[in-house]
Structure formats: C-alpha cells, structure tokens
Amino acid sequence: MSDPLCRPHWERAAASPRMSTAEERFAAIREFFLQQLKMAGSSRRELYSFPKAGAPSGEKTERDVVLEWARCDAAVNDILLGIQRAFEKAEERGDVVTSFRYCEPHIVNTVTEGARRRRC
C-alpha cells in the first residue's frame, strides 16, 4: 500500500473529508480544480489572484473564492464532487470552465445534498 502522504492533496481530501486546517483544504480544492482544468485542455497552472479586467473594485479574486470554500464547514469531498460535476455539465453542454466561479452553483448543490444525506 502506498504512503497516503505521497498522494495529491485532493486524493487525501477524498480519504479524509474533514481536513484539519483551511490551508490543507485550500490546497486540496485548488489542486483538484487545476487538475480538472488540465484534463479539460486548459494550460492554466494557478488560480487567478487578480480581479477580472473591468471588474468593480473590491470584487473577489478566484483565489479568494476558493479560500472562502476552504474555510467553510462543508466536507471537502462534497466540494470536490461539485467541481467534478461542473466540468461534466460543461462538457455535456459544449461549454468550457474558465473560472472557479462556474463551479460554485454545482458545489452548493452537492454540499446541500451531502448535508441532507448526513441528516437522514
């Protein structure tokens, strides 16, 4: 069996849905999102850390949005599943995911579904 610490952050996150720190959660979410972008053909290697050109001042960067998700109480597994669903839906529609913001509605849905499952 391989050493679990040698696996990518997102695989460790899947094995441990409640990671202990926001930094670990952020790394797992960031790595998984960038991996999905790569698999979809994007050459991006990092989250955007500057606001979109022409965006109102004070608008959150992509990095800020991911960090907010990392700090919330949702299970990392549910967040990763939402990201995966966003890419699947985009492919079905012939769309391209260009930003983490595209994933947010899908994340909200999977986090809500996960919370319902855990209550039952």
Secondary structure as UniProt FT lines:
FT   HELIX           4..6
FT   HELIX           9..15
FT   HELIX           22..39
FT   TURN            40..41
FT   TURN            53..54
FT   TURN            57..58
FT   HELIX           62..71
FT   HELIX           76..93
FT   HELIX           100..103
FT   HELIX           104..119
//
